[in-house]
Amino acid sequence: METDPHLLFDQWLTNAVAEEPNDPNAMALATAGADGRPSVRMVLLKGHDPRGFVFYTNLDSRKGGELAANPHAALLFHWKSLRRQIRIEGAIEPVSPEEADAYFASRGRDSQLGAWASEQSRPLDARTTFEARYEEMRARFDGAAVPRPPRWSGFRVLPERIEFWNDRAHRLHERRLFVKDGAGWSEGLLYP
């Protein structure tokens, strides 16, 4: 059995990419504001390495505000068709401007323009208002590269706990927990 949680994550994600029918990199992101009230939403994993797990967002969004107030998060990957899930908990840090620029440049042009047009998580009076803003951005950047908006960047979840869950018959599931221990990891099993 693999004893490095990052290598095990790579194996499970590779399997999900091959087998999961939709968005194998989709993960639930749980945050909490300064008041401690939790919220959760689906986002896409856009990078991972031994430092952590990266996603991008509008910094003025609800999640951006919650992460600014309480710099901790939890992630959940659930691959129903594979009967597996991975839970990750830890502090967050912003990605570097260079990382954010590089990822933003890799996005499709419509997604780039949408990032400029959207005031993510803010009230919207009508869909036509957003569509008009999108068209304004399309005209503004016509014939030019679309730069990353200043309010758009990414976060890295720095894992402190990683749990791998395998479904088993009769709800006798297998749960392996890795906990950050200095420069390494300690490993144990949890009752289902």
C-alpha positions as CSV (number, residue, x, y, z in Angstrom):
1,M,0.0,0.0,0.0
2,E,1.2,3.5,-0.8
3,T,2.3,5.4,2.3
4,D,2.8,8.9,0.8
5,P,-0.7,10.6,0.6
6,H,0.3,12.7,-2.3
7,L,1.3,9.7,-4.4
8,L,-1.9,7.9,-3.3
9,F,-3.9,10.9,-4.3
10,D,-2.2,10.9,-7.8
11,Q,-3.1,7.3,-8.2
12,W,-6.7,7.8,-7.3
13,L,-7.1,10.9,-9.4
14,T,-5.5,9.1,-12.4
15,N,-8.1,6.4,-11.9
16,A,-10.9,8.9,-11.7
17,V,-9.7,10.7,-14.9
18,A,-9.9,7.4,-16.7
19,E,-13.2,6.2,-15.2
20,E,-15.3,9.0,-13.8
21,P,-17.8,10.3,-16.5
22,N,-17.9,14.0,-15.5
23,D,-15.4,16.4,-14.0
24,P,-13.0,14.0,-12.1
25,N,-11.3,17.1,-10.8
26,A,-14.5,18.5,-9.2
27,M,-14.3,19.0,-5.4
28,A,-16.5,20.4,-2.7
29,L,-14.8,23.3,-1.0
30,A,-16.0,24.1,2.5
31,T,-15.2,27.5,4.1
32,A,-16.4,29.4,7.1
33,G,-16.5,33.1,7.7
34,A,-15.4,34.9,10.8
35,D,-18.7,34.1,12.4
36,G,-18.0,30.4,12.0
37,R,-20.9,29.7,9.7
38,P,-19.9,27.1,7.1
39,S,-20.7,27.2,3.4
40,V,-19.8,24.7,0.7
41,R,-19.7,24.7,-3.1
42,M,-18.2,22.8,-6.0
43,V,-15.0,24.0,-7.6
44,L,-12.4,22.5,-9.8
45,L,-8.9,21.4,-8.8
46,K,-6.5,23.1,-11.1
47,G,-3.2,21.9,-9.7
48,H,-1.7,19.8,-6.9
49,D,1.8,18.9,-5.7
50,P,3.3,18.2,-2.3
51,R,2.7,21.8,-1.3
52,G,-1.1,21.5,-1.7
53,F,-4.2,21.6,-3.8
54,V,-5.0,24.7,-6.0
55,F,-8.2,26.3,-7.1
56,Y,-9.0,29.7,-8.5
57,T,-11.8,32.2,-7.8
58,N,-12.9,35.8,-7.7
59,L,-11.3,37.2,-4.5
60,D,-14.5,39.3,-3.9
61,S,-16.7,36.2,-4.0
62,R,-18.3,34.8,-0.9
63,K,-15.6,32.1,-0.7
64,G,-12.9,34.7,-1.2
65,G,-14.3,36.8,1.7
66,E,-14.6,33.7,3.9
67,L,-11.1,32.6,3.2
68,A,-9.8,36.1,3.9
69,A,-11.6,36.1,7.3
70,N,-10.8,32.4,8.2
71,P,-7.8,31.0,6.2
72,H,-8.7,27.4,6.5
73,A,-10.7,25.1,4.2
74,A,-11.8,21.5,3.6
75,L,-12.0,19.7,0.3
76,L,-14.0,16.6,-0.7
77,F,-13.5,14.6,-3.8
78,H,-16.4,12.2,-4.3
79,W,-16.2,9.7,-7.2
80,K,-19.5,8.0,-6.9
81,S,-18.9,5.6,-9.8
82,L,-15.6,4.5,-8.3
83,R,-17.1,4.3,-4.8
84,R,-14.3,6.4,-3.3
85,Q,-13.8,9.8,-1.7
86,I,-10.9,11.8,-0.4
87,R,-11.2,14.5,2.3
88,I,-8.5,17.1,2.8
89,E,-8.3,19.8,5.5
90,G,-5.8,22.5,6.1
91,A,-4.8,26.1,6.1
92,I,-4.8,28.1,2.8
93,E,-2.3,30.4,1.2
94,P,-2.7,32.5,-2.0
95,V,-0.9,31.3,-5.1
96,S,1.8,33.5,-6.5
97,P,0.8,36.2,-9.0
98,E,2.9,34.3,-11.6
99,E,0.9,31.1,-11.0
100,A,-2.4,33.0,-11.2
101,D,-1.3,34.7,-14.4
102,A,-0.2,31.4,-16.0
103,Y,-3.4,29.6,-15.2
104,F,-5.6,32.6,-16.3
105,A,-3.7,32.7,-19.6
106,S,-4.6,28.9,-20.1
107,R,-8.3,29.5,-19.8
108,G,-10.6,29.9,-22.8
109,R,-11.2,33.4,-23.9
110,D,-14.9,33.3,-23.0
111,S,-14.0,32.3,-19.5
112,Q,-11.4,35.0,-19.3
113,L,-14.0,37.6,-20.4
114,G,-16.5,36.1,-18.0
115,A,-14.1,36.7,-15.1
116,W,-14.0,40.4,-16.0
117,A,-17.8,40.7,-16.4
118,S,-18.8,38.8,-13.3
119,E,-19.2,40.3,-9.8
120,Q,-19.3,36.8,-8.4
121,S,-21.7,36.2,-5.5
122,R,-23.1,39.7,-5.7
123,P,-26.9,40.2,-6.4
124,L,-27.8,40.3,-10.1
125,D,-31.0,42.1,-11.2
126,A,-31.3,40.2,-14.5
127,R,-29.4,37.8,-16.6
128,T,-29.4,40.4,-19.4
129,T,-27.3,42.7,-17.2
130,F,-24.5,40.1,-16.9
131,E,-24.8,39.4,-20.6
132,A,-24.4,43.1,-21.4
133,R,-21.3,43.3,-19.1
134,Y,-19.9,40.3,-20.9
135,E,-20.4,42.0,-24.3
136,E,-18.7,45.2,-22.9
137,M,-15.7,43.1,-22.0
138,R,-15.6,41.4,-25.3
139,A,-15.5,44.9,-27.0
140,R,-13.0,46.2,-24.5
141,F,-10.5,43.4,-25.2
142,D,-11.3,42.9,-28.9
143,G,-8.1,42.0,-30.7
144,A,-6.0,41.9,-27.5
145,A,-5.0,39.4,-24.9
146,V,-7.2,39.4,-21.9
147,P,-5.2,40.1,-18.7
148,R,-6.0,38.5,-15.3
149,P,-8.4,40.8,-13.4
150,P,-6.8,42.2,-10.2
151,R,-9.6,40.6,-8.1
152,W,-9.1,37.1,-9.6
153,S,-6.5,34.7,-8.2
154,G,-6.1,31.3,-6.6
155,F,-5.6,29.6,-3.3
156,R,-3.6,26.5,-2.2
157,V,-5.0,24.3,0.5
158,L,-2.0,23.2,2.6
159,P,-3.0,19.7,3.7
160,E,-2.9,18.9,7.4
161,R,-5.2,15.9,7.2
162,I,-6.0,13.7,4.2
163,E,-8.5,10.8,4.5
164,F,-9.0,8.2,1.8
165,W,-12.3,6.4,1.9
166,N,-13.2,3.2,0.0
167,D,-16.7,1.8,-0.1
168,R,-17.0,-1.8,1.2
169,A,-19.9,-4.2,1.3
170,H,-22.3,-3.9,4.2
171,R,-21.0,-0.4,5.1
172,L,-17.8,-1.9,6.3
173,H,-15.8,0.8,4.6
174,E,-12.1,1.3,4.7
175,R,-10.8,4.7,5.9
176,R,-7.1,5.6,5.9
177,L,-6.1,8.9,7.6
178,F,-2.8,10.7,7.0
179,V,-2.0,13.5,9.4
180,K,0.9,16.0,8.8
181,D,3.7,15.3,11.3
182,G,6.5,17.7,11.0
183,A,8.1,17.2,7.5
184,G,6.3,13.9,7.0
185,W,3.0,12.1,7.6
186,S,1.6,9.7,10.2
187,E,-0.9,7.2,9.1
188,G,-3.7,5.3,10.7
189,L,-7.0,3.7,10.1
190,L,-10.5,4.9,11.2
191,Y,-13.5,2.9,12.0
192,P,-16.1,3.2,9.2
